[in-house]
C-alpha cells in the first residue's frame, strides 16, 4: 500500500523581501539555468511578483 504524502504550495516570491535577496536569487538561478532562457525568465517573473 502506498502512503499518501501531503505537500504545501511554495511561492518563492513570498520569501524575496530585499533587493539583496532578489539579486542573490537571480544569481543562483543564472548559475543553475545552464543557459535555459525559460528558467531565467521564470526567475525574473518571480522577482517581479515579489516587488508587488
PDB file of N, H, CA, C and O in Angstrom:
ATOM      1  N   UNK A   1       0.847  -1.180   0.000  1.00  0.00           N
ATOM      2  CA  UNK A   1       0.000   0.000   0.000  1.00  0.00           C
ATOM      3  C   UNK A   1       0.891   1.241   0.000  1.00  0.00           C
ATOM      4  O   UNK A   1       1.849   1.319   0.769  1.00  0.00           O
ATOM      5  N   UNK A   2       0.581   2.193  -0.846  1.00  0.00           N
ATOM      6  H   UNK A   2      -0.197   2.130  -1.470  1.00  0.00           H
ATOM      7  CA  UNK A   2       1.378   3.412  -0.906  1.00  0.00           C
ATOM      8  C   UNK A   2       0.833   4.438   0.073  1.00  0.00           C
ATOM      9  O   UNK A   2      -0.374   4.577   0.270  1.00  0.00           O
ATOM     10  N   UNK A   3       1.755   5.134   0.665  1.00  0.00           N
ATOM     11  H   UNK A   3       2.736   5.021   0.505  1.00  0.00           H
ATOM     12  CA  UNK A   3       1.396   6.169   1.631  1.00  0.00           C
ATOM     13  C   UNK A   3       1.176   7.489   0.899  1.00  0.00           C
ATOM     14  O   UNK A   3       1.961   7.857   0.025  1.00  0.00           O
ATOM     15  N   UNK A   4       0.133   8.184   1.246  1.00  0.00           N
ATOM     16  H   UNK A   4      -0.506   7.885   1.956  1.00  0.00           H
ATOM     17  CA  UNK A   4      -0.167   9.476   0.638  1.00  0.00           C
ATOM     18  C   UNK A   4       0.677  10.554   1.314  1.00  0.00           C
ATOM     19  O   UNK A   4       0.728  10.645   2.540  1.00  0.00           O
ATOM     20  N   UNK A   5       1.327  11.354   0.505  1.00  0.00           N
ATOM     21  H   UNK A   5       1.286  11.280  -0.491  1.00  0.00           H
ATOM     22  CA  UNK A   5       2.161  12.441   1.017  1.00  0.00           C
ATOM     23  C   UNK A   5       1.458  13.760   0.733  1.00  0.00           C
ATOM     24  O   UNK A   5       1.074  14.035  -0.404  1.00  0.00           O
ATOM     25  N   UNK A   6       1.292  14.560   1.751  1.00  0.00           N
ATOM     26  H   UNK A   6       1.603  14.336   2.675  1.00  0.00           H
ATOM     27  CA  UNK A   6       0.681  15.880   1.598  1.00  0.00           C
ATOM     28  C   UNK A   6       1.775  16.926   1.457  1.00  0.00           C
ATOM     29  O   UNK A   6       2.751  16.925   2.207  1.00  0.00           O
ATOM     30  N   UNK A   7       1.607  17.803   0.506  1.00  0.00           N
ATOM     31  H   UNK A   7       0.815  17.804  -0.104  1.00  0.00           H
ATOM     32  CA  UNK A   7       2.561  18.889   0.309  1.00  0.00           C
ATOM     33  C   UNK A   7       1.835  20.223   0.372  1.00  0.00           C
ATOM     34  O   UNK A   7       0.612  20.293   0.254  1.00  0.00           O
ATOM     35  N   UNK A   8       2.609  21.268   0.558  1.00  0.00           N
ATOM     36  H   UNK A   8       3.603  21.211   0.654  1.00  0.00           H
ATOM     37  CA  UNK A   8       2.050  22.612   0.581  1.00  0.00           C
ATOM     38  C   UNK A   8       2.651  23.408  -0.572  1.00  0.00           C
ATOM     39  O   UNK A   8       3.802  23.200  -0.958  1.00  0.00           O
ATOM     40  N   UNK A   9       1.863  24.306  -1.104  1.00  0.00           N
ATOM     41  H   UNK A   9       0.929  24.475  -0.791  1.00  0.00           H
ATOM     42  CA  UNK A   9       2.354  25.166  -2.183  1.00  0.00           C
ATOM     43  C   UNK A   9       3.465  26.072  -1.654  1.00  0.00           C
ATOM     44  O   UNK A   9       3.403  26.549  -0.521  1.00  0.00           O
ATOM     45  N   UNK A  10       4.472  26.300  -2.480  1.00  0.00           N
ATOM     46  H   UNK A  10       4.523  25.913  -3.400  1.00  0.00           H
ATOM     47  CA  UNK A  10       5.578  27.182  -2.114  1.00  0.00           C
ATOM     48  C   UNK A  10       5.751  28.200  -3.225  1.00  0.00           C
ATOM     49  O   UNK A  10       5.905  27.839  -4.391  1.00  0.00           O
ATOM     50  N   UNK A  11       5.725  29.461  -2.864  1.00  0.00           N
ATOM     51  H   UNK A  11       5.600  29.755  -1.916  1.00  0.00           H
ATOM     52  CA  UNK A  11       5.934  30.533  -3.830  1.00  0.00           C
ATOM     53  C   UNK A  11       7.152  31.330  -3.381  1.00  0.00           C
ATOM     54  O   UNK A  11       7.112  32.020  -2.362  1.00  0.00           O
ATOM     55  N   UNK A  12       8.221  31.231  -4.139  1.00  0.00           N
ATOM     56  H   UNK A  12       8.254  30.671  -4.966  1.00  0.00           H
ATOM     57  CA  UNK A  12       9.461  31.902  -3.761  1.00  0.00           C
ATOM     58  C   UNK A  12       9.270  33.410  -3.642  1.00  0.00           C
ATOM     59  O   UNK A  12       9.968  34.062  -2.865  1.00  0.00           O
ATOM     60  N   UNK A  13       8.340  33.965  -4.396  1.00  0.00           N
ATOM     61  H   UNK A  13       7.772  33.435  -5.027  1.00  0.00           H
ATOM     62  CA  UNK A  13       8.108  35.414  -4.352  1.00  0.00           C
ATOM     63  C   UNK A  13       7.697  35.879  -2.956  1.00  0.00           C
ATOM     64  O   UNK A  13       7.937  37.028  -2.587  1.00  0.00           O
ATOM     65  N   UNK A  14       7.083  34.991  -2.184  1.00  0.00           N
ATOM     66  H   UNK A  14       6.888  34.057  -2.483  1.00  0.00           H
ATOM     67  CA  UNK A  14       6.695  35.342  -0.811  1.00  0.00           C
ATOM     68  C   UNK A  14       7.899  35.471   0.115  1.00  0.00           C
ATOM     69  O   UNK A  14       7.780  36.008   1.216  1.00  0.00           O
ATOM     70  N   UNK A  15       9.058  34.982  -0.326  1.00  0.00           N
ATOM     71  H   UNK A  15       9.154  34.546  -1.221  1.00  0.00           H
ATOM     72  CA  UNK A  15      10.238  34.945   0.535  1.00  0.00           C
ATOM     73  C   UNK A  15      11.362  35.870   0.067  1.00  0.00           C
ATOM     74  O   UNK A  15      12.397  35.966   0.726  1.00  0.00           O
ATOM     75  N   UNK A  16      11.169  36.540  -1.044  1.00  0.00           N
ATOM     76  H   UNK A  16      10.328  36.462  -1.579  1.00  0.00           H
ATOM     77  CA  UNK A  16      12.161  37.501  -1.539  1.00  0.00           C
ATOM     78  C   UNK A  16      11.753  38.878  -1.047  1.00  0.00           C
ATOM     79  O   UNK A  16      10.849  39.497  -1.606  1.00  0.00           O
ATOM     80  N   UNK A  17      12.412  39.358  -0.007  1.00  0.00           N
ATOM     81  H   UNK A  17      13.147  38.854   0.448  1.00  0.00           H
ATOM     82  CA  UNK A  17      11.971  40.596   0.643  1.00  0.00           C
ATOM     83  C   UNK A  17      12.842  41.806   0.346  1.00  0.00           C
ATOM     84  O   UNK A  17      12.339  42.929   0.295  1.00  0.00           O
ATOM     85  N   UNK A  18      14.124  41.601   0.152  1.00  0.00           N
ATOM     86  H   UNK A  18      14.532  40.689   0.193  1.00  0.00           H
ATOM     87  CA  UNK A  18      15.032  42.733  -0.034  1.00  0.00           C
ATOM     88  C   UNK A  18      15.674  42.671  -1.425  1.00  0.00           C
ATOM     89  O   UNK A  18      15.719  41.610  -2.047  1.00  0.00           O
ATOM     90  N   UNK A  19      16.163  43.805  -1.901  1.00  0.00           N
ATOM     91  H   UNK A  19      16.126  44.668  -1.396  1.00  0.00           H
ATOM     92  CA  UNK A  19      16.876  43.789  -3.189  1.00  0.00           C
ATOM     93  C   UNK A  19      18.074  42.833  -3.175  1.00  0.00           C
ATOM     94  O   UNK A  19      18.398  42.223  -4.194  1.00  0.00           O
ATOM     95  N   UNK A  20      18.719  42.708  -2.034  1.00  0.00           N
ATOM     96  H   UNK A  20      18.456  43.203  -1.206  1.00  0.00           H
ATOM     97  CA  UNK A  20      19.866  41.797  -1.929  1.00  0.00           C
ATOM     98  C   UNK A  20      19.426  40.340  -2.097  1.00  0.00           C
ATOM     99  O   UNK A  20      20.095  39.558  -2.772  1.00  0.00           O
ATOM    100  N   UNK A  21      18.301  39.983  -1.480  1.00  0.00           N
ATOM    101  H   UNK A  21      17.757  40.618  -0.932  1.00  0.00           H
ATOM    102  CA  UNK A  21      17.777  38.618  -1.623  1.00  0.00           C
ATOM    103  C   UNK A  21      17.374  38.347  -3.071  1.00  0.00           C
ATOM    104  O   UNK A  21      17.610  37.258  -3.595  1.00  0.00           O
ATOM    105  N   UNK A  22      16.770  39.336  -3.707  1.00  0.00           N
ATOM    106  H   UNK A  22      16.579  40.220  -3.282  1.00  0.00           H
ATOM    107  CA  UNK A  22      16.350  39.178  -5.100  1.00  0.00           C
ATOM    108  C   UNK A  22      17.559  39.008  -6.014  1.00  0.00           C
ATOM    109  O   UNK A  22      17.539  38.183  -6.927  1.00  0.00           O
ATOM    110  N   UNK A  23      18.604  39.783  -5.769  1.00  0.00           N
ATOM    111  H   UNK A  23      18.620  40.453  -5.027  1.00  0.00           H
ATOM    112  CA  UNK A  23      19.824  39.678  -6.578  1.00  0.00           C
ATOM    113  C   UNK A  23      20.494  38.321  -6.374  1.00  0.00           C
ATOM    114  O   UNK A  23      20.960  37.707  -7.333  1.00  0.00           O
ATOM    115  N   UNK A  24      20.541  37.857  -5.136  1.00  0.00           N
ATOM    116  H   UNK A  24      20.162  38.356  -4.356  1.00  0.00           H
ATOM    117  CA  UNK A  24      21.139  36.551  -4.850  1.00  0.00           C
ATOM    118  C   UNK A  24      20.337  35.431  -5.513  1.00  0.00           C
ATOM    119  O   UNK A  24      20.911  34.480  -6.042  1.00  0.00           O
ATOM    120  N   UNK A  25      19.019  35.548  -5.481  1.00  0.00           N
ATOM    121  H   UNK A  25      18.552  36.321  -5.051  1.00  0.00           H
ATOM    122  CA  UNK A  25      18.150  34.558  -6.126  1.00  0.00           C
ATOM    123  C   UNK A  25      18.398  34.531  -7.631  1.00  0.00           C
ATOM    124  O   UNK A  25      18.526  33.461  -8.226  1.00  0.00           O
ATOM    125  N   UNK A  26      18.463  35.702  -8.239  1.00  0.00           N
ATOM    126  H   UNK A  26      18.359  36.571  -7.757  1.00  0.00           H
ATOM    127  CA  UNK A  26      18.709  35.768  -9.681  1.00  0.00           C
ATOM    128  C   UNK A  26      20.083  35.196 -10.023  1.00  0.00           C
ATOM    129  O   UNK A  26      20.215  34.447 -10.991  1.00  0.00           O
ATOM    130  N   UNK A  27      21.100  35.536  -9.245  1.00  0.00           N
ATOM    131  H   UNK A  27      20.993  36.144  -8.458  1.00  0.00           H
ATOM    132  CA  UNK A  27      22.441  34.984  -9.474  1.00  0.00           C
ATOM    133  C   UNK A  27      22.422  33.459  -9.412  1.00  0.00           C
ATOM    134  O   UNK A  27      23.002  32.791 -10.268  1.00  0.00           O
ATOM    135  N   UNK A  28      21.752  32.912  -8.395  1.00  0.00           N
ATOM    136  H   UNK A  28      21.280  33.456  -7.701  1.00  0.00           H
ATOM    137  CA  UNK A  28      21.676  31.457  -8.247  1.00  0.00           C
ATOM    138  C   UNK A  28      20.932  30.827  -9.418  1.00  0.00           C
ATOM    139  O   UNK A  28      21.331  29.774  -9.917  1.00  0.00           O
ATOM    140  N   UNK A  29      19.865  31.461  -9.852  1.00  0.00           N
ATOM    141  H   UNK A  29      19.541  32.316  -9.447  1.00  0.00           H
ATOM    142  CA  UNK A  29      19.097  30.927 -10.984  1.00  0.00           C
ATOM    143  C   UNK A  29      19.909  30.955 -12.272  1.00  0.00           C
ATOM    144  O   UNK A  29      19.836  30.021 -13.072  1.00  0.00           O
ATOM    145  N   UNK A  30      20.672  32.005 -12.476  1.00  0.00           N
ATOM    146  H   UNK A  30      20.731  32.763 -11.827  1.00  0.00           H
ATOM    147  CA  UNK A  30      21.515  32.086 -13.672  1.00  0.00           C
ATOM    148  C   UNK A  30      22.551  30.968 -13.657  1.00  0.00           C
ATOM    149  O   UNK A  30      22.804  30.335 -14.682  1.00  0.00           O
ATOM    150  N   UNK A  31      23.147  30.728 -12.496  1.00  0.00           N
ATOM    151  H   UNK A  31      22.942  31.242 -11.663  1.00  0.00           H
ATOM    152  CA  UNK A  31      24.141  29.657 -12.383  1.00  0.00           C
ATOM    153  C   UNK A  31      23.519  28.283 -12.639  1.00  0.00           C
ATOM    154  O   UNK A  31      24.143  27.428 -13.267  1.00  0.00           O
ATOM    155  N   UNK A  32      22.315  28.073 -12.165  1.00  0.00           N
ATOM    156  H   UNK A  32      21.808  28.767 -11.655  1.00  0.00           H
ATOM    157  CA  UNK A  32      21.651  26.773 -12.297  1.00  0.00           C
ATOM    158  C   UNK A  32      20.943  26.584 -13.632  1.00  0.00           C
ATOM    159  O   UNK A  32      20.571  25.462 -13.976  1.00  0.00           O
ATOM    160  N   UNK A  33      20.751  27.654 -14.385  1.00  0.00           N
ATOM    161  H   UNK A  33      21.053  28.565 -14.106  1.00  0.00           H
ATOM    162  CA  UNK A  33      19.927  27.595 -15.597  1.00  0.00           C
ATOM    163  C   UNK A  33      20.560  26.814 -16.741  1.00  0.00           C
ATOM    164  O   UNK A  33      19.850  26.328 -17.621  1.00  0.00           O
ATOM    165  N   UNK A  34      21.857  26.690 -16.742  1.00  0.00           N
ATOM    166  H   UNK A  34      22.434  27.085 -16.027  1.00  0.00           H
ATOM    167  CA  UNK A  34      22.574  26.032 -17.836  1.00  0.00           C
ATOM    168  C   UNK A  34      22.204  26.654 -19.181  1.00  0.00           C
ATOM    169  O   UNK A  34      22.103  25.967 -20.198  1.00  0.00           O
ATOM    170  N   UNK A  35      22.006  27.975 -19.157  1.00  0.00           N
ATOM    171  H   UNK A  35      22.089  28.532 -18.331  1.00  0.00           H
ATOM    172  CA  UNK A  35      21.709  28.702 -20.387  1.00  0.00           C
ATOM    173  C   UNK A  35      20.268  28.622 -20.854  1.00  0.00           C
ATOM    174  O   UNK A  35      19.956  29.048 -21.966  1.00  0.00           O
ATOM    175  N   UNK A  36      19.385  28.085 -20.025  1.00  0.00           N
ATOM    176  H   UNK A  36      19.638  27.739 -19.122  1.00  0.00           H
ATOM    177  CA  UNK A  36      17.972  27.944 -20.400  1.00  0.00           C
ATOM    178  C   UNK A  36      17.260  29.280 -20.200  1.00  0.00           C
ATOM    179  O   UNK A  36      17.055  29.697 -19.060  1.00  0.00           O
ATOM    180  N   UNK A  37      16.877  29.959 -21.285  1.00  0.00           N
ATOM    181  H   UNK A  37      17.044  29.620 -22.211  1.00  0.00           H
ATOM    182  CA  UNK A  37      16.243  31.271 -21.140  1.00  0.00           C
ATOM    183  C   UNK A  37      14.900  31.210 -20.411  1.00  0.00           C
ATOM    184  O   UNK A  37      14.517  32.181 -19.758  1.00  0.00           O
ATOM    185  N   UNK A  38      14.184  30.104 -20.506  1.00  0.00           N
ATOM    186  H   UNK A  38      14.495  29.315 -21.036  1.00  0.00           H
ATOM    187  CA  UNK A  38      12.896  29.978 -19.805  1.00  0.00           C
ATOM    188  C   UNK A  38      13.099  29.969 -18.293  1.00  0.00           C
ATOM    189  O   UNK A  38      12.284  30.516 -17.551  1.00  0.00           O
ATOM    190  N   UNK A  39      14.178  29.353 -17.843  1.00  0.00           N
ATOM    191  H   UNK A  39      14.841  28.909 -18.446  1.00  0.00           H
ATOM    192  CA  UNK A  39      14.492  29.306 -16.412  1.00  0.00           C
ATOM    193  C   UNK A  39      14.760  30.718 -15.886  1.00  0.00           C
ATOM    194  O   UNK A  39      14.263  31.103 -14.828  1.00  0.00           O
ATOM    195  N   UNK A  40      15.545  31.474 -16.635  1.00  0.00           N
ATOM    196  H   UNK A  40      15.949  31.162 -17.495  1.00  0.00           H
ATOM    197  CA  UNK A  40      15.876  32.840 -16.227  1.00  0.00           C
ATOM    198  C   UNK A  40      14.638  33.734 -16.301  1.00  0.00           C
ATOM    199  O   UNK A  40      14.440  34.592 -15.442  1.00  0.00           O
ATOM    200  N   UNK A  41      13.815  33.538 -17.313  1.00  0.00           N
ATOM    201  H   UNK A  41      13.976  32.840 -18.012  1.00  0.00           H
ATOM    202  CA  UNK A  41      12.571  34.303 -17.432  1.00  0.00           C
ATOM    203  C   UNK A  41      11.671  34.049 -16.235  1.00  0.00           C
ATOM    204  O   UNK A  41      11.063  34.979 -15.705  1.00  0.00           O
ATOM    205  N   UNK A  42      11.581  32.797 -15.805  1.00  0.00           N
ATOM    206  H   UNK A  42      12.075  32.042 -16.235  1.00  0.00           H
ATOM    207  CA  UNK A  42      10.769  32.445 -14.632  1.00  0.00           C
ATOM    208  C   UNK A  42      11.322  33.133 -13.384  1.00  0.00           C
ATOM    209  O   UNK A  42      10.554  33.634 -12.563  1.00  0.00           O
ATOM    210  N   UNK A  43      12.632  33.160 -13.238  1.00  0.00           N
ATOM    211  H   UNK A  43      13.256  32.753 -13.905  1.00  0.00           H
ATOM    212  CA  UNK A  43      13.247  33.824 -12.090  1.00  0.00           C
ATOM    213  C   UNK A  43      12.927  35.317 -12.091  1.00  0.00           C
ATOM    214  O   UNK A  43      12.623  35.890 -11.045  1.00  0.00           O
ATOM    215  N   UNK A  44      12.996  35.940 -13.255  1.00  0.00           N
ATOM    216  H   UNK A  44      13.242  35.475 -14.105  1.00  0.00           H
ATOM    217  CA  UNK A  44      12.664  37.364 -13.346  1.00  0.00           C
ATOM    218  C   UNK A  44      11.191  37.606 -13.020  1.00  0.00           C
ATOM    219  O   UNK A  44      10.850  38.611 -12.398  1.00  0.00           O
ATOM    220  N   UNK A  45      10.327  36.696 -13.436  1.00  0.00           N
ATOM    221  H   UNK A  45      10.604  35.879 -13.941  1.00  0.00           H
ATOM    222  CA  UNK A  45       8.901  36.814 -13.103  1.00  0.00           C
ATOM    223  C   UNK A  45       8.680  36.666 -11.600  1.00  0.00           C
ATOM    224  O   UNK A  45       7.854  37.372 -11.020  1.00  0.00           O
ATOM    225  N   UNK A  46       9.414  35.754 -10.971  1.00  0.00           N
ATOM    226  H   UNK A  46      10.085  35.181 -11.442  1.00  0.00           H
ATOM    227  CA  UNK A  46       9.326  35.589  -9.513  1.00  0.00           C
ATOM    228  C   UNK A  46       9.716  36.883  -8.807  1.00  0.00           C
ATOM    229  O   UNK A  46       9.053  37.306  -7.860  1.00  0.00           O
ATOM    230  N   UNK A  47      10.781  37.502  -9.268  1.00  0.00           N
ATOM    231  H   UNK A  47      11.319  37.159 -10.038  1.00  0.00           H
ATOM    232  CA  UNK A  47      11.254  38.749  -8.663  1.00  0.00           C
ATOM    233  C   UNK A  47      10.238  39.865  -8.882  1.00  0.00           C
ATOM    234  O   UNK A  47       9.980  40.654  -7.974  1.00  0.00           O
ATOM    235  N   UNK A  48       9.669  39.936 -10.066  1.00  0.00           N
ATOM    236  H   UNK A  48       9.879  39.295 -10.804  1.00  0.00           H
ATOM    237  CA  UNK A  48       8.651  40.964 -10.342  1.00  0.00           C
ATOM    238  C   UNK A  48       7.451  40.798  -9.413  1.00  0.00           C
ATOM    239  O   UNK A  48       6.928  41.783  -8.892  1.00  0.00           O
ATOM    240  N   UNK A  49       7.014  39.553  -9.204  1.00  0.00           N
ATOM    241  H   UNK A  49       7.439  38.753  -9.627  1.00  0.00           H
ATOM    242  CA  UNK A  49       5.881  39.319  -8.302  1.00  0.00           C
ATOM    243  C   UNK A  49       6.243  39.660  -6.863  1.00  0.00           C
ATOM    244  O   UNK A  49       5.387  40.111  -6.102  1.00  0.00           O
ATOM    245  N   UNK A  50       7.494  39.451  -6.482  1.00  0.00           N
ATOM    246  H   UNK A  50       8.189  39.084  -7.100  1.00  0.00           H
ATOM    247  CA  UNK A  50       7.932  39.754  -5.118  1.00  0.00           C
ATOM    248  C   UNK A  50       7.909  41.255  -4.848  1.00  0.00           C
ATOM    249  O   UNK A  50       7.761  41.679  -3.701  1.00  0.00           O
ATOM    250  N   UNK A  51       8.053  42.052  -5.890  1.00  0.00           N
ATOM    251  H   UNK A  51       8.173  41.708  -6.822  1.00  0.00           H
ATOM    252  CA  UNK A  51       8.085  43.502  -5.722  1.00  0.00           C
ATOM    253  C   UNK A  51       6.702  44.117  -5.609  1.00  0.00           C
ATOM    254  O   UNK A  51       6.580  45.286  -5.243  1.00  0.00           O
ATOM    255  N   UNK A  52       5.669  43.367  -5.910  1.00  0.00           N
ATOM    256  H   UNK A  52       5.769  42.417  -6.207  1.00  0.00           H
ATOM    257  CA  UNK A  52       4.294  43.893  -5.828  1.00  0.00           C
ATOM    258  C   UNK A  52       3.834  44.028  -4.398  1.00  0.00           C
ATOM    259  O   UNK A  52       2.707  44.454  -4.149  1.00  0.00           O
TER     260      UNK A  52
END
